């Protein structure tokens, strides 16, 4: 019984920590924006399965931590990605 409990407790702590790390990464980027490409490149080795990043961004969006955004560069098309949501005061 103990082995099963530890397995589920581990899963419980792993996802919130991953979400926290994704939010930190986005906040550390220039302008608080990270493109989908940059996120994918930075976290591809930290995922057990291929869908954790999508789950984390969806969860953070539901919590109001991040939002979809675009960054217009000097050349080429705008980059689509995620931006830290600033609370208006």
SULUR-V722863 format. One record per residue. N is the residue number from 1. RES is the residue in one letter. OMEGA is omega in whole degrees, 0 to 359 (NA if undefined). NEAR is the number of other ideal C-beta (glycine too) atoms within 12 Angstrom. Layout:
[[N,RES,OMEGA,NEAR] [N,RES,OMEGA,NEAR]]
//
This chain:
[[1,X,182,7] [2,X,180,8] [3,X,178,9] [4,X,179,10] [5,X,180,11] [6,X,179,12] [7,X,182,13] [8,X,177,14] [9,X,177,14] [10,X,179,15] [11,X,180,16] [12,X,183,13] [13,X,184,14] [14,X,183,21] [15,X,178,25] [16,X,179,20] [17,X,178,17] [18,X,178,29] [19,X,180,28] [20,X,181,20] [21,X,178,23] [22,X,179,38] [23,X,178,31] [24,X,180,22] [25,X,181,30] [26,X,180,37] [27,X,181,22] [28,X,183,17] [29,X,181,24] [30,X,179,16] [31,X,181,20] [32,X,182,22] [33,X,174,30] [34,X,180,34] [35,X,177,28] [36,X,180,24] [37,X,180,16] [38,X,178,23] [39,X,180,34] [40,X,180,25] [41,X,183,16] [42,X,187,23] [43,X,183,30] [44,X,180,15] [45,X,182,10] [46,X,181,20] [47,X,176,22] [48,X,177,16] [49,X,184,14] [50,X,188,12] [51,X,183,15] [52,X,181,27] [53,X,177,34] [54,X,177,21] [55,X,182,22] [56,X,180,34] [57,X,177,31] [58,X,179,20] [59,X,180,21] [60,X,177,33] [61,X,178,23] [62,X,179,14] [63,X,180,18] [64,X,181,14] [65,X,181,25] [66,X,176,32] [67,X,178,23] [68,X,180,22] [69,X,178,25] [70,X,176,17] [71,X,180,25] [72,X,178,15] [73,X,178,15] [74,X,180,8] [75,X,173,7] [76,X,182,9] [77,X,178,11] [78,X,178,16] [79,X,177,25] [80,X,181,20] [81,X,186,33] [82,X,181,38] [83,X,174,29] [84,X,182,28] [85,X,179,21] [86,X,178,15] [87,X,179,8] [88,X,183,5] [89,X,NA,3]]
//
